[in-house]
Structures are given as C-alpha cells and as structure tokens.
C-alpha cells in the first residue's frame, strides 16, 4: 500500500534511544554510533508517516511504497543546507508518478 512519508533532518542529540520513526545516521546505518570525545555528531535523516518530531527540519513530503532503503551517502564536506538540498533532490528523483 502506498503511503505518504515525511523526510526530515534532525540533530543527532534530538534522536531518542528508541525513535518511533525510521532514522539513518551519516554512515546510513540504523545503529546509533558512539561518539568519542572530539567527534562531530553525524547528520541524521528520518522518515515518518506521522508528525515531525521535535527539533526536526522538513526535507520533503513524498509518496512511496514502502519507505525506500538507505539514502545515498552524504557528501564529506557539506553544510546542513547543502546536504538537505541533495537529499531533497534524491527524493524527487525517486517519487512515484
């Protein structure tokens, strides 16, 4: 069954230990990485059929069946704005007609 999903970015620290939505970390793993001292928190992208979680930034609303597998790898050097734009473009390419 086709369903509408909302893709969003969310700060690493806002992702709960057991989120009620799909999340992918920068390595496109669903496993939360352990941050060592001095490490930067990774980009986090989520998808939900419900409302945006607290602290999330909308990337795109789409209709897919079902949620697609992991997104393409994040650019190594990208601002959050550039990264969100690239994810939005990737989502647009895969939209159902």
C-alpha positions, -999 to 999 in steps of 0.1 A, spaced: 0 0 0 13 34 -9 17 59 20 28 94 24 61 99 43 78 130 56 116 130 54 134 153 78 168 161 92 172 161 130 201 170 152 219 139 165 212 148 201 174 150 195 171 114 183 157 93 211 173 60 220 142 42 206 127 65 180 92 58 167 103 67 132 129 55 108 163 72 111 196 68 92 229 82 105 256 96 83 270 61 76 235 51 65 233 27 94 202 25 116 226 18 146 234 49 167 272 55 166 291 60 198 307 94 197 342 96 211 354 129 227 361 154 199 340 137 173 313 157 155 278 144 156 267 129 122 239 141 100 207 123 108 178 118 83 145 103 94 112 93 78 78 92 94 42 87 84 33 108 114 41 143 125 76 158 125 94 150 158 105 179 180 136 196 166 133 182 131 136 202 99 114 192 69 132 180 38 103 167 17 69 150 18 67 120 -6 46 91 -16 64 58 -18 56 22 -12 72 13 12 99 36 27 129 32 4 162 17 17 190 40 29 197 72 12 228 79 -9 260 87 11 263 122 24 290 145 9 321 146 31 322 184 30 287 199 30 268 224 50 235 212 65 216 233 39 236 218 10 230 183 24 193 188 29 191 201 -7 209 170 -21 186 146 -1 155 166 -13 167 162 -49 174 124 -44 138 120 -31 124 139 -60 141 116 -85 126 85 -69 90 98 -65 62 76 -77 43 91 -107 
